Amino acid sequence: MRYRRASSIVLRIVNNEIQCYNFIQKKGKSLSIEELNFVKEMNNWVEEIDFLSAFKELSLERIAGKIFALTEFGIIIKEHSPAEVDDSSYKENWKWGDSAGLYHFSIKNNKFISERQQEESFARSLVEKAKKTPSPAVFNENQNKYQTVLNYEKPDFDKGIFKVMKRRRTIRSFNPTGPLTQSELMQSLFAGLGIVSFRNVDPIGLLPLKMTPSGGARNPYDAYIYCLNVTGLEKGIYHYSPTEHSLGLVNKENLPTPGDMLGSQPWINNASAVIFLVANINRTMWKYEHHGAYRVMLIEAGHIAQNIILAANALGFYGSPTAATYDNIIGDTINGELGLLHSCVYAVALGHLGENKNLYEQ
Ligand SMILES: Cc1cc2nc3c(=O)[nH]c(=O)nc-3n(C[C@H](O)[C@H](O)[C@H](O)COP(=O)(O)O)c2cc1C
């Protein structure tokens, strides 16, 4: 059996200990200086026998335990193991460096505070926090700050485009019996991801131009739609193809609830459809190897979601966003179509307003 050092590890020193953390596997352990010295040389595959010569003073049993622990906690990778697949993919494909990698992979699949009890304790702790450390101001004013301040009348937001924009609200009470039509769903998808024309860029090829801007027209996002209550569509997860403007049924078996895919938020279960915006990171990374492009990728999800939501508002229903995405559950539900370089960054739940008609009390 052969082993090599994991590619996605970082070191930090805490309380006199050297802690090593694998940010893809999201685990780690503290290392002795001897272990660190050995692991630092493991750029290439080493045999089990090499551990014997490095840790001569230890019994075979202790060495076996060490190899097990280093593997188990993600410090080293066993050849032909599932961990090797992700590790090699990261090593070969991830161009945005370990700082962006650490951030990106560490924030995936974490439990969000949303279950009832946790929500209540979160609300309580927020009250305590506000008493001790008041919230920073969530708006800035020009009066009393700048010498020259120009005041204008606000536009009439009951007219034109503002009328639709003004309607946008995050609702958390959907009408479980008020379906969306296929046309309504498809129009919302088109607003966010639909292609209006192409630009031919030699030698790259055709780049889609959409109603949302995309850094370098790389268009990293794919949409998967969980259709729960869309007239004439069987319940299931569909993939949207913007070139065809079509839906492809990906999976209709053993589906978790959308709430379970999105931070355990039960209010999402009454939505008629939920759009998962999945970044195909390699599309952006292929052109922009600089880690600043990580931001570009995230920002684009906001543009797309906003257009989807505004189209929904124009058509008479609502779109509520959530970034509490569980990539692992979403990936399983989408039949494993999501690899290491995919991430569900954002989602929008669509539907009609439910019982709680007061938009501001949800
Ligand atoms: C990036 C982002 C993530 C959000 N995630 C959640 C979420 O997980 N759950 C939720 O209930 N609302 C979520 N929201 C909605 C905000 O809570 C909501 O926009 C905010 O309370 C203001 O209300 P409004 O959208 O009606 O203006 C999110 C909004 C944004 C922009």
The ligand as an SDF file (V2000), in Angstrom:
LIG
                    3D

 31 33  0  0  0  0  0  0  0  0999 V2000
  -27.1110   35.8220   -0.0140 C   0  0  0  0  0  0  0  0  0  0  0  0
  -28.4080   35.7180    0.7450 C   0  0  0  0  0  0  0  0  0  0  0  0
  -28.6830   34.5700    1.4510 C   0  0  0  0  0  0  0  0  0  0  0  0
  -29.8970   34.4370    2.1160 C   0  0  0  0  0  0  0  0  0  0  0  0
  -30.1500   33.2680    2.7780 N   0  0  0  0  0  0  0  0  0  0  0  0
  -31.3280   33.1450    3.4350 C   0  0  0  0  0  0  0  0  0  0  0  0
  -31.6460   31.9360    4.1210 C   0  0  0  0  0  0  0  0  0  0  0  0
  -30.8890   30.9810    4.1360 O   0  0  0  0  0  0  0  0  0  0  0  0
  -32.8260   31.8710    4.7610 N   0  0  0  0  0  0  0  0  0  0  0  0
  -33.7340   32.8890    4.7660 C   0  0  0  0  0  0  0  0  0  0  0  0
  -34.7940   32.7450    5.3680 O   0  0  0  0  0  0  0  0  0  0  0  0
  -33.4650   34.0450    4.0980 N   0  0  0  0  0  0  0  0  0  0  0  0
  -32.2990   34.1950    3.4440 C   0  0  0  0  0  0  0  0  0  0  0  0
  -32.0340   35.3530    2.7540 N   0  0  0  0  0  0  0  0  0  0  0  0
  -33.0530   36.4070    2.6960 C   0  0  0  0  0  0  0  0  0  0  0  0
  -32.7540   37.5670    3.6230 C   0  0  0  0  0  0  0  0  0  0  0  0
  -32.9560   37.1800    4.9560 O   0  0  0  0  0  0  0  0  0  0  0  0
  -33.6930   38.7210    3.2340 C   0  0  0  0  0  0  0  0  0  0  0  0
  -33.2790   39.1820    1.9700 O   0  0  0  0  0  0  0  0  0  0  0  0
  -33.6080   39.8550    4.2450 C   0  0  0  0  0  0  0  0  0  0  0  0
  -34.1970   39.4820    5.4500 O   0  0  0  0  0  0  0  0  0  0  0  0
  -34.3100   41.1190    3.7210 C   0  0  0  0  0  0  0  0  0  0  0  0
  -35.6500   40.8470    3.3670 O   0  0  0  0  0  0  0  0  0  0  0  0
  -36.2020   41.0820    1.8950 P   0  0  0  0  0  0  0  0  0  0  0  0
  -35.5140   40.1360    0.9840 O   0  0  0  0  0  0  0  0  0  0  0  0
  -37.6680   40.8370    1.9590 O   0  0  0  0  0  0  0  0  0  0  0  0
  -35.8500   42.4760    1.5130 O   0  0  0  0  0  0  0  0  0  0  0  0
  -30.8390   35.4960    2.0880 C   0  0  0  0  0  0  0  0  0  0  0  0
  -30.5470   36.6430    1.3450 C   0  0  0  0  0  0  0  0  0  0  0  0
  -29.3510   36.7550    0.6890 C   0  0  0  0  0  0  0  0  0  0  0  0
  -29.0650   38.0040   -0.1070 C   0  0  0  0  0  0  0  0  0  0  0  0
  1  2  1  0
  2  3  1  0
  2 30  2  0
  3  4  2  0
  4  5  1  0
  4 28  1  0
  5  6  2  0
  6  7  1  0
  6 13  1  0
  7  8  2  0
  7  9  1  0
  9 10  1  0
 10 11  2  0
 10 12  1  0
 12 13  2  0
 13 14  1  0
 14 15  1  0
 14 28  1  0
 15 16  1  0
 16 17  1  0
 16 18  1  0
 18 19  1  0
 18 20  1  0
 20 21  1  0
 20 22  1  0
 22 23  1  0
 23 24  1  0
 24 25  2  0
 24 26  1  0
 24 27  1  0
 28 29  2  0
 29 30  1  0
 30 31  1  0
M  END
$$$$
